[in-house]
Amino acid sequence: MQRNIINELIEWKQKSNRKPLILNGARQVGKTYILQKFGQLHYKEVAYLNCDRNEVLNQIFSIDYDIERIVRSLSALLNIHITPNETLIVFDEIQENPVILNSLKYFCENAPEYHVVVAGSLLGISLHDNISFPVGKVDMIRMYPMTFDEFLTAIGQGSLVDALRNGDYDIINALSVRLVDCLRQYYFVGGMPAVVREYAETGNLQNVRAIQQQILFDYRRDFSKHAPVSEVPRINMVWDSIPSQLAKENKKLIYGAIKKGARASQFEIAIQWLIDAGLAYRVHRASSPVIPLKFYEDPSVFKLFSLDVGLMGAMTNTPAESIIIGDNIFREYKGAFTELFVYTQLAPIHIPIYYYSANDSRVEIDFLVQKGTNVIPVEVKAEENVKSKSLRIYIEKHPNLKGMRLSMKPYSDQGWMCNVPLYAVNFCM
């Protein structure tokens, strides 16, 4: 399956000051697949090594950090002639072997001619266990589930992606019925590669849901296996609360909605664990739409999103019928699916994303996006009924800004704001 991240990997390969690369991301988002495909397409050889319970690797790296000896040993182990600039060396499940992670420093300093990539699913968690990290000696890329445009390509709708990429809204509007139908499918399937592959190959919705449930089960097993024992119940409570928190009119995280009488101090570690594992994303409130938004971040107020809209449907046991053919999916659940969908499409393009809400709750802007030197207030509407005063009031207060509304209405530019169809979100920034 085609993944947009391969372009970032090509850019890394071509960098003159390239360092060993860490590809981070949640379990089962496709890291192993994309690294092997990248190596097959852009190198003569791929030296792939899985670090999980690999005693031979432990022996190779436990002696010293002599890179010449290490490369020679890896060549013998794999029966591959590892050549600078022509062989991609891949260490998978790197969080299972901190010695190899630390060796990246020496690859960077003493043998930069070797192209080394490591992949890790729970690397952020592992670093909590006093594992040495080669600060300043690595490049990093985060990988996410498949976005809507990648999903369209996977199900044989590449022509729709071309239309969206070209931005010709006369053509896009003419294709709106097909695009809305595909968007419904994406809301159910989501972007986990194993799920998308099953759907693309068989179209079996029952199998899709079964795979989603298995992924969710595996995540809960990770909670028990990798998190501190005392934090596991809290992690489960936070994880379970995310869909209901997003279904509220005011989507900021309320600790009392996780557990009656709960305080922030009780759940800080659990929330951070989910974020470090790549299973949840935190979007802070910004008090002012001024570059850089980071200066105006309110760390005590935030929204918490799960990593994939399809998995959220499985978490809430939302029936396929109500998503695929129901009339109300884009407005039911108070837009929970839709706001999550938008965030998961924006996050992979690596731009700062915040949101805004007034203390008196009269005005709330779903997202503030920092794009270059501009701040774009983004309002997300789950249907064609787009009556809302918040965005207009906000732009009147900040007339130097131009708003964006994502909704089910066709594209239109009203001067102070442009409306973009939800299905075009991947190409509107």
PyMOL commands that set and color helices and strands:
alter all, ss='L'
color gray80, all
select helices_A, chain A and resi 5-14+31-42+55-62+67-78+94-96+98-110+123-129+148-154+158-166+169-174+176-189+193-202+205-226+229-247+255-258+264-276+293-296+309-315+320-324+332-349+390-397+422-427
alter helices_A, ss='H'
color red, helices_A
select strands_A, chain A and resi 21-24+45-50+87-92+115-120+139-142+280-286+297-306+353-357+364-371+374-380+403-407+412-413+417-421
alter strands_A, ss='S'
color yellow, strands_A
deselect
rebuild
show_as cartoon
